[in-house]
Amino acid sequence: MLYMRQEGRGIGLINKIRAYSLQDDGLDTVQANLALGFRDDERDYAVAAHMLMSLKVRSVRLITNNPKKISQLTDYGITVSDRIPHIMASNAHNRFYLETKAAKSGHLLDFTGRQHLEEQSDLPIVEDMTPAPWQVRRE
C-alpha cells in the first residue's frame, strides 16, 4: 500500500477545510475546489509511479473508482492490470457527494446495489446511520 500526502484531492488540509465551508454554503465538492482557484482534483501520481518503479513493480491491481488514477499511472509507465472498485453503499450523508464525483469527475460508481466484497462490508460507525441490508451480519 502506498500513502500519498495529498489531502483534499491535492489542495491540502487547510484548503479542504475552506472547501467544506463553501460546501456548507451550497456548493458541491467540485464547485468548492474551483471557487478556491483549484482544479477539481490537483493530485499527481508521478510520485506513486516512481515509488512503484523503485520497488520494481510494473503492474498493479488498483483499488479505485477514479479513472484519473488509472490513466495517470498508465501514462507514467505502470500497467493497471485490474481495477477493483471501492464499493460503499450511499446514504443520506454521502449520496450527493458521490453523485457529484460520478457526474463531474467521471468516477466509476455503481448506485444499483452491486455485490460488495466482504472487506468492504464493515458496519457503519456514523451515529444514527442505519446499515444497509447487506451490512447486517448474520451469525
Secondary structure, 3 states (H helix, E strand, C coil): CCCCCCHHHHCCHHHHHHHHHHHHCCCCHHHHHHHCCCCCCCCCCHHHHHHHHHCCCCEEEEECCCHHHHHHHHHCCCEEEEEECCCCCCCCCCHHHHHHHHHHHCCCCCCCCCCCCHHHCCCCCCCCCCCCHHHCCCC
